[in-house]
Amino acid sequence: MILELARIDIKEGTNQDFETALETAKGVISQSKGFQEITVKKCIEQANRYILLIEWDTLEDHTVGFRESDLFKEWRALIGPFFLEPPLVQHYIAPLPPDGGV
């Protein structure tokens, strides 16, 4: 399993609209092949910062299957207008293999 961590900073004062759009966007991403689960956390210190923890079967399910699909275009159309800047996206191995994944 691959864990995608996306840090998203949104425009000031758009939290409620962003959170509403994100609920709709969850239904979009959940249709993607290899998608497992999404968890959203809101930052305490920076009210306009969120992290999305998205679990995928494989890295390619996210980077190719989803990102090159019409579902991604729909996802971005819903939440992209709220972005202050492009999200910081990184991928992690979860759980860590016994050999450390090296």
LOBAFI-598923 format. One record per residue: residue number from 0; x, y, z of N, C-alpha, C in turn. Coordinates in nm, 3 decimals. Example, Ala and Ser with C-alpha at 12.3 -4.5 7.8 and 13.67 -1.06 7.14 Angstrom:
residues 2
@nupa=0; n_px=1.319; n_py=-0.569; n_pz=0.780; ca_px=1.230; ca_py=-0.450; ca_pz=0.780; c_px=1.320; c_py=-0.330; c_pz=0.780
@nupa=1; n_px=1.285; n_py=-0.225; n_pz=0.708; ca_px=1.367; ca_py=-0.106; ca_pz=0.714; c_px=1.290; c_py=0.003; c_pz=0.787
***
This chain:
residues 102
@nupa=0; n_px=0.083; n_py=-0.117; n_pz=0.000; ca_px=0.000; ca_py=0.000; ca_pz=0.000; c_px=0.088; c_py=0.125; c_pz=0.000
@nupa=1; n_px=0.043; n_py=0.226; n_pz=-0.070; ca_px=0.113; ca_py=0.354; ca_pz=-0.079; c_px=0.028; c_py=0.460; c_pz=-0.010
@nupa=2; n_px=0.093; n_py=0.543; n_pz=0.069; ca_px=0.025; ca_py=0.654; ca_pz=0.135; c_px=0.068; c_py=0.783; c_pz=0.068
@nupa=3; n_px=-0.027; n_py=0.854; n_pz=0.013; ca_px=-0.003; ca_py=0.986; ca_pz=-0.044; c_px=-0.033; c_py=1.088; c_pz=0.065
@nupa=4; n_px=0.060; n_py=1.179; n_pz=0.088; ca_px=0.038; ca_py=1.289; ca_pz=0.181; c_px=0.037; c_py=1.417; c_pz=0.100
@nupa=5; n_px=-0.075; n_py=1.486; n_pz=0.102; ca_px=-0.087; ca_py=1.613; ca_pz=0.029; c_px=-0.111; c_py=1.724; c_pz=0.130
@nupa=6; n_px=-0.021; n_py=1.822; n_pz=0.132; ca_px=-0.039; ca_py=1.940; ca_pz=0.217; c_px=-0.098; c_py=2.049; c_pz=0.131
@nupa=7; n_px=-0.214; n_py=2.098; n_pz=0.172; ca_px=-0.287; ca_py=2.197; ca_pz=0.093; c_px=-0.308; c_py=2.322; c_pz=0.176
@nupa=8; n_px=-0.261; n_py=2.435; n_pz=0.125; ca_px=-0.290; ca_py=2.565; ca_pz=0.184; c_px=-0.395; c_py=2.631; c_pz=0.096
@nupa=9; n_px=-0.505; n_py=2.674; n_pz=0.159; ca_px=-0.613; ca_py=2.736; ca_pz=0.083; c_px=-0.617; c_py=2.887; c_pz=0.109
@nupa=10; n_px=-0.691; n_py=2.956; n_pz=0.024; ca_px=-0.706; ca_py=3.100; ca_pz=0.038; c_px=-0.779; c_py=3.133; c_pz=0.168
@nupa=11; n_px=-0.734; n_py=3.238; n_pz=0.234; ca_px=-0.795; ca_py=3.282; ca_pz=0.360; c_px=-0.946; c_py=3.301; c_pz=0.345
@nupa=12; n_px=-1.018; n_py=3.258; n_pz=0.447; ca_px=-1.162; ca_py=3.280; ca_pz=0.452; c_px=-1.246; c_py=3.188; c_pz=0.364
@nupa=13; n_px=-1.184; n_py=3.083; n_pz=0.307; ca_px=-1.260; ca_py=2.993; ca_pz=0.219; c_px=-1.279; c_py=2.854; c_pz=0.280
@nupa=14; n_px=-1.251; n_py=2.840; n_pz=0.408; ca_px=-1.253; ca_py=2.708; ca_pz=0.472; c_px=-1.386; c_py=2.634; c_pz=0.453
@nupa=15; n_px=-1.496; n_py=2.699; n_pz=0.483; ca_px=-1.626; ca_py=2.631; ca_pz=0.476; c_px=-1.657; c_py=2.585; c_pz=0.334
@nupa=16; n_px=-1.632; n_py=2.673; n_pz=0.238; ca_px=-1.657; ca_py=2.636; ca_pz=0.098; c_px=-1.563; c_py=2.525; c_pz=0.052
@nupa=17; n_px=-1.436; n_py=2.533; n_pz=0.094; ca_px=-1.340; ca_py=2.428; ca_pz=0.059; c_px=-1.383; c_py=2.294; c_pz=0.118
@nupa=18; n_px=-1.420; n_py=2.293; n_pz=0.245; ca_px=-1.460; ca_py=2.168; ca_pz=0.310; c_px=-1.585; c_py=2.108; c_pz=0.245
@nupa=19; n_px=-1.677; n_py=2.193; n_pz=0.203; ca_px=-1.796; ca_py=2.144; ca_pz=0.132; c_px=-1.757; c_py=2.083; c_pz=-0.002
@nupa=20; n_px=-1.673; n_py=2.153; n_pz=-0.077; ca_px=-1.626; ca_py=2.102; ca_pz=-0.207; c_px=-1.547; c_py=1.972; c_pz=-0.190
@nupa=21; n_px=-1.470; n_py=1.965; n_pz=-0.083; ca_px=-1.389; ca_py=1.845; ca_pz=-0.058; c_px=-1.478; c_py=1.723; c_pz=-0.032
@nupa=22; n_px=-1.590; n_py=1.742; n_pz=0.034; ca_px=-1.682; ca_py=1.630; ca_pz=0.056; c_px=-1.730; c_py=1.574; c_pz=-0.078
@nupa=23; n_px=-1.761; n_py=1.660; n_pz=-0.172; ca_px=-1.802; ca_py=1.616; ca_pz=-0.306; c_px=-1.684; c_py=1.551; c_pz=-0.377
@nupa=24; n_px=-1.565; n_py=1.611; n_pz=-0.364; ca_px=-1.445; ca_py=1.559; ca_pz=-0.430; c_px=-1.408; c_py=1.419; c_pz=-0.380
@nupa=25; n_px=-1.437; n_py=1.391; n_pz=-0.254; ca_px=-1.410; ca_py=1.256; ca_pz=-0.200; c_px=-1.486; c_py=1.150; c_pz=-0.279
@nupa=26; n_px=-1.608; n_py=1.183; n_pz=-0.318; ca_px=-1.686; ca_py=1.090; ca_pz=-0.399; c_px=-1.627; c_py=1.067; c_pz=-0.536
@nupa=27; n_px=-1.556; n_py=1.166; n_pz=-0.587; ca_px=-1.491; ca_py=1.155; ca_pz=-0.718; c_px=-1.369; c_py=1.066; c_pz=-0.708
@nupa=28; n_px=-1.279; n_py=1.097; n_pz=-0.615; ca_px=-1.154; ca_py=1.020; ca_pz=-0.604; c_px=-1.181; c_py=0.875; c_pz=-0.566
@nupa=29; n_px=-1.288; n_py=0.851; n_pz=-0.492; ca_px=-1.317; ca_py=0.715; ca_pz=-0.447; c_px=-1.352; c_py=0.622; c_pz=-0.564
@nupa=30; n_px=-1.382; n_py=0.679; n_pz=-0.680; ca_px=-1.412; ca_py=0.598; ca_pz=-0.799; c_px=-1.287; c_py=0.551; c_pz=-0.872
@nupa=31; n_px=-1.171; n_py=0.603; n_pz=-0.835; ca_px=-1.047; ca_py=0.572; ca_pz=-0.906; c_px=-0.996; c_py=0.433; c_pz=-0.872
@nupa=32; n_px=-0.946; n_py=0.364; n_pz=-0.973; ca_px=-0.888; ca_py=0.231; ca_pz=-0.953; c_px=-0.771; c_py=0.242; c_pz=-0.855
@nupa=33; n_px=-0.767; n_py=0.153; n_pz=-0.759; ca_px=-0.657; ca_py=0.148; ca_pz=-0.663; c_px=-0.675; c_py=0.237; c_pz=-0.542
@nupa=34; n_px=-0.778; n_py=0.321; n_pz=-0.543; ca_px=-0.806; ca_py=0.406; ca_pz=-0.427; c_px=-0.855; c_py=0.320; c_pz=-0.312
@nupa=35; n_px=-0.803; n_py=0.348; n_pz=-0.190; ca_px=-0.847; ca_py=0.274; ca_pz=-0.073; c_px=-0.923; c_py=0.362; c_pz=0.026
@nupa=36; n_px=-0.862; n_py=0.475; n_pz=0.064; ca_px=-0.922; ca_py=0.557; ca_pz=0.170; c_px=-0.862; c_py=0.697; c_pz=0.169
@nupa=37; n_px=-0.940; n_py=0.793; n_pz=0.216; ca_px=-0.890; ca_py=0.929; ca_pz=0.232; c_px=-0.926; c_py=0.978; c_pz=0.372
@nupa=38; n_px=-0.828; n_py=1.042; n_pz=0.436; ca_px=-0.847; ca_py=1.104; ca_pz=0.567; c_px=-0.800; c_py=1.248; c_pz=0.554
@nupa=39; n_px=-0.879; n_py=1.341; n_pz=0.607; ca_px=-0.846; ca_py=1.483; ca_pz=0.600; c_px=-0.825; c_py=1.537; c_pz=0.741
@nupa=40; n_px=-0.719; n_py=1.614; n_pz=0.758; ca_px=-0.689; ca_py=1.678; ca_pz=0.887; c_px=-0.670; c_py=1.828; c_pz=0.864
@nupa=41; n_px=-0.724; n_py=1.908; n_pz=0.957; ca_px=-0.710; ca_py=2.054; ca_pz=0.950; c_px=-0.606; c_py=2.097; c_pz=1.053
@nupa=42; n_px=-0.518; n_py=2.185; n_pz=1.013; ca_px=-0.410; ca_py=2.233; ca_pz=1.100; c_px=-0.466; c_py=2.325; c_pz=1.209
@nupa=43; n_px=-0.413; n_py=2.312; n_pz=1.328; ca_px=-0.453; ca_py=2.397; ca_pz=1.440; c_px=-0.384; c_py=2.532; c_pz=1.431
@nupa=44; n_px=-0.254; n_py=2.532; n_pz=1.403; ca_px=-0.176; ca_py=2.657; ca_pz=1.401; c_px=-0.203; c_py=2.744; c_pz=1.279
@nupa=45; n_px=-0.235; n_py=2.682; n_pz=1.167; ca_px=-0.264; ca_py=2.756; ca_pz=1.043; c_px=-0.401; c_py=2.713; c_pz=0.994
@nupa=46; n_px=-0.500; n_py=2.794; n_pz=1.018; ca_px=-0.639; ca_py=2.757; ca_pz=0.990; c_px=-0.666; c_py=2.728; c_pz=0.842
@nupa=47; n_px=-0.581; n_py=2.776; n_pz=0.753; ca_px=-0.603; ca_py=2.752; ca_pz=0.611; c_px=-0.517; c_py=2.637; c_pz=0.556
@nupa=48; n_px=-0.462; n_py=2.553; n_pz=0.644; ca_px=-0.378; ca_py=2.440; ca_pz=0.601; c_px=-0.448; c_py=2.308; c_pz=0.635
@nupa=49; n_px=-0.444; n_py=2.218; n_pz=0.538; ca_px=-0.500; ca_py=2.084; ca_pz=0.554; c_px=-0.397; c_py=1.982; c_pz=0.507
@nupa=50; n_px=-0.408; n_py=1.862; n_pz=0.560; ca_px=-0.335; ca_py=1.751; ca_pz=0.500; c_px=-0.438; c_py=1.645; c_pz=0.461
@nupa=51; n_px=-0.412; n_py=1.587; n_pz=0.346; ca_px=-0.493; ca_py=1.476; ca_pz=0.299; c_px=-0.405; c_py=1.353; c_pz=0.301
@nupa=52; n_px=-0.451; n_py=1.249; n_pz=0.364; ca_px=-0.382; ca_py=1.121; ca_pz=0.368; c_px=-0.464; c_py=1.025; c_pz=0.282
@nupa=53; n_px=-0.407; n_py=0.988; n_pz=0.168; ca_px=-0.482; ca_py=0.907; ca_pz=0.072; c_px=-0.407; c_py=0.776; c_pz=0.050
@nupa=54; n_px=-0.478; n_py=0.667; n_pz=0.069; ca_px=-0.418; ca_py=0.534; ca_pz=0.053; c_px=-0.452; c_py=0.479; c_pz=-0.085
@nupa=55; n_px=-0.347; n_py=0.428; n_pz=-0.151; ca_px=-0.358; ca_py=0.370; ca_pz=-0.285; c_px=-0.300; c_py=0.229; c_pz=-0.283
@nupa=56; n_px=-0.347; n_py=0.145; n_pz=-0.375; ca_px=-0.288; ca_py=0.011; ca_pz=-0.388; c_px=-0.143; c_py=0.022; c_pz=-0.435
@nupa=57; n_px=-0.119; n_py=0.106; n_pz=-0.536; ca_px=0.016; ca_py=0.122; ca_pz=-0.591; c_px=0.043; c_py=0.270; c_pz=-0.618
@nupa=58; n_px=0.169; n_py=0.306; n_pz=-0.632; ca_px=0.207; ca_py=0.442; ca_pz=-0.667; c_px=0.147; c_py=0.481; c_pz=-0.803
@nupa=59; n_px=0.150; n_py=0.388; n_pz=-0.898; ca_px=0.100; ca_py=0.415; ca_pz=-1.032; c_px=-0.051; c_py=0.437; c_pz=-1.033
@nupa=60; n_px=-0.124; n_py=0.375; n_pz=-0.940; ca_px=-0.267; ca_py=0.400; ca_pz=-0.932; c_px=-0.294; c_py=0.549; c_pz=-0.910
@nupa=61; n_px=-0.205; n_py=0.615; n_pz=-0.835; ca_px=-0.220; ca_py=0.759; ca_pz=-0.813; c_px=-0.157; c_py=0.840; c_pz=-0.925
@nupa=62; n_px=-0.028; n_py=0.816; n_pz=-0.949; ca_px=0.048; ca_py=0.904; ca_pz=-1.039; c_px=0.011; c_py=0.890; c_pz=-1.186
@nupa=63; n_px=-0.039; n_py=0.775; n_pz=-1.225; ca_px=-0.077; ca_py=0.753; ca_pz=-1.365; c_px=-0.229; c_py=0.736; c_pz=-1.376
@nupa=64; n_px=-0.281; n_py=0.634; n_pz=-1.310; ca_px=-0.423; ca_py=0.602; ca_pz=-1.322; c_px=-0.515; c_py=0.717; c_pz=-1.286
@nupa=65; n_px=-0.491; n_py=0.781; n_pz=-1.172; ca_px=-0.577; ca_py=0.891; ca_pz=-1.129; c_px=-0.538; c_py=1.022; c_pz=-1.194
@nupa=66; n_px=-0.411; n_py=1.056; n_pz=-1.187; ca_px=-0.369; ca_py=1.188; ca_pz=-1.236; c_px=-0.389; c_py=1.207; c_pz=-1.386
@nupa=67; n_px=-0.394; n_py=1.099; n_pz=-1.460; ca_px=-0.414; ca_py=1.111; ca_pz=-1.605; c_px=-0.558; c_py=1.083; c_pz=-1.646
@nupa=68; n_px=-0.650; n_py=1.087; n_pz=-1.549; ca_px=-0.789; ca_py=1.053; ca_pz=-1.577; c_px=-0.880; c_py=1.174; c_pz=-1.574
@nupa=69; n_px=-1.001; n_py=1.154; n_pz=-1.625; ca_px=-1.104; ca_py=1.258; ca_pz=-1.617; c_px=-1.147; c_py=1.280; c_pz=-1.472
@nupa=70; n_px=-1.135; n_py=1.176; n_pz=-1.389; ca_px=-1.168; ca_py=1.191; ca_pz=-1.247; c_px=-1.078; c_py=1.296; c_pz=-1.182
@nupa=71; n_px=-0.949; n_py=1.298; n_pz=-1.220; ca_px=-0.857; ca_py=1.398; ca_pz=-1.164; c_px=-0.899; c_py=1.538; c_pz=-1.206
@nupa=72; n_px=-0.940; n_py=1.554; n_pz=-1.331; ca_px=-0.985; ca_py=1.685; ca_pz=-1.378; c_px=-1.106; c_py=1.732; c_pz=-1.299
@nupa=73; n_px=-1.197; n_py=1.640; n_pz=-1.271; ca_px=-1.316; ca_py=1.672; ca_pz=-1.192; c_px=-1.278; c_py=1.708; c_pz=-1.048
@nupa=74; n_px=-1.187; n_py=1.629; n_pz=-0.989; ca_px=-1.136; ca_py=1.652; ca_pz=-0.854; c_px=-1.075; c_py=1.792; c_pz=-0.843
@nupa=75; n_px=-0.987; n_py=1.825; n_pz=-0.938; ca_px=-0.920; ca_py=1.955; ca_pz=-0.936; c_px=-1.016; c_py=2.071; c_pz=-0.960
@nupa=76; n_px=-1.117; n_py=2.048; n_pz=-1.044; ca_px=-1.215; ca_py=2.154; ca_pz=-1.070; c_px=-1.294; c_py=2.187; c_pz=-0.943
@nupa=77; n_px=-1.313; n_py=2.087; n_pz=-0.858; ca_px=-1.389; ca_py=2.108; ca_pz=-0.734; c_px=-1.306; c_py=2.181; c_pz=-0.627
@nupa=78; n_px=-1.182; n_py=2.136; n_pz=-0.607; ca_px=-1.104; ca_py=2.192; ca_pz=-0.494; c_px=-0.991; c_py=2.284; c_pz=-0.537
@nupa=79; n_px=-0.947; n_py=2.276; n_pz=-0.661; ca_px=-0.836; ca_py=2.358; ca_pz=-0.709; c_px=-0.854; c_py=2.508; c_pz=-0.694
@nupa=80; n_px=-0.975; n_py=2.560; n_pz=-0.717; ca_px=-0.993; ca_py=2.705; ca_pz=-0.705; c_px=-0.964; c_py=2.761; c_pz=-0.565
@nupa=81; n_px=-0.960; n_py=2.676; n_pz=-0.465; ca_px=-0.934; ca_py=2.721; ca_pz=-0.328; c_px=-0.785; c_py=2.726; c_pz=-0.293
@nupa=82; n_px=-0.702; n_py=2.663; n_pz=-0.376; ca_px=-0.559; ca_py=2.652; ca_pz=-0.345; c_px=-0.491; c_py=2.788; c_pz=-0.344
@nupa=83; n_px=-0.415; n_py=2.812; n_pz=-0.240; ca_px=-0.330; ca_py=2.931; ca_pz=-0.233; c_px=-0.208; c_py=2.912; c_pz=-0.323
@nupa=84; n_px=-0.160; n_py=2.790; n_pz=-0.328; ca_px=-0.045; ca_py=2.750; ca_pz=-0.410; c_px=-0.063; c_py=2.602; c_pz=-0.441
@nupa=85; n_px=0.014; n_py=2.547; n_pz=-0.535; ca_px=0.001; ca_py=2.404; ca_pz=-0.564; c_px=0.030; c_py=2.320; c_pz=-0.438
@nupa=86; n_px=-0.045; n_py=2.212; n_pz=-0.419; ca_px=-0.021; ca_py=2.127; ca_pz=-0.301; c_px=0.118; c_py=2.064; c_pz=-0.305
@nupa=87; n_px=0.171; n_py=2.037; n_pz=-0.186; ca_px=0.294; ca_py=1.960; ca_pz=-0.172; c_px=0.251; c_py=1.814; c_pz=-0.157
@nupa=88; n_px=0.291; n_py=1.729; n_pz=-0.250; ca_px=0.248; ca_py=1.590; ca_pz=-0.251; c_px=0.371; c_py=1.500; c_pz=-0.241
@nupa=89; n_px=0.365; n_py=1.406; n_pz=-0.147; ca_px=0.471; ca_py=1.307; ca_pz=-0.131; c_px=0.407; c_py=1.171; c_pz=-0.108
@nupa=90; n_px=0.483; n_py=1.066; n_pz=-0.139; ca_px=0.433; ca_py=0.930; ca_pz=-0.126; c_px=0.519; c_py=0.851; c_pz=-0.028
@nupa=91; n_px=0.455; n_py=0.765; n_pz=0.047; ca_px=0.522; ca_py=0.687; ca_pz=0.151; c_px=0.481; c_py=0.541; c_pz=0.139
@nupa=92; n_px=0.573; n_py=0.455; n_pz=0.179; ca_px=0.545; ca_py=0.312; ca_pz=0.186; c_px=0.478; c_py=0.287; c_pz=0.320
@nupa=93; n_px=0.365; n_py=0.218; n_pz=0.315; ca_px=0.293; ca_py=0.189; ca_pz=0.439; c_px=0.235; c_py=0.049; c_pz=0.431
@nupa=94; n_px=0.255; n_py=-0.034; n_pz=0.527; ca_px=0.354; ca_py=-0.016; ca_pz=0.634; c_px=0.495; c_py=-0.038; c_pz=0.580
@nupa=95; n_px=0.591; n_py=0.006; n_pz=0.657; ca_px=0.730; ca_py=-0.006; ca_pz=0.617; c_px=0.770; c_py=-0.153; c_pz=0.608
@nupa=96; n_px=0.828; n_py=-0.195; n_pz=0.494; ca_px=0.872; ca_py=-0.335; ca_pz=0.481; c_px=0.982; c_py=-0.367; c_pz=0.581
@nupa=97; n_px=0.997; n_py=-0.494; n_pz=0.616; ca_px=1.099; ca_py=-0.534; ca_pz=0.714; c_px=1.240; c_py=-0.488; c_pz=0.677
@nupa=98; n_px=1.269; n_py=-0.479; n_pz=0.546; ca_px=1.403; ca_py=-0.438; ca_pz=0.503; c_px=1.415; c_py=-0.286; c_pz=0.490
@nupa=99; n_px=1.310; n_py=-0.214; n_pz=0.533; ca_px=1.313; ca_py=-0.068; ca_pz=0.525; c_px=1.282; c_py=-0.014; c_pz=0.387
@nupa=100; n_px=1.247; n_py=-0.102; n_pz=0.293; ca_px=1.212; ca_py=-0.057; ca_pz=0.158; c_px=1.329; c_py=-0.017; c_pz=0.073
@nupa=101; n_px=1.449; n_py=-0.055; n_pz=0.114; ca_px=1.568; ca_py=-0.017; ca_pz=0.042; c_px=1.612; c_py=-0.130; c_pz=-0.049
***
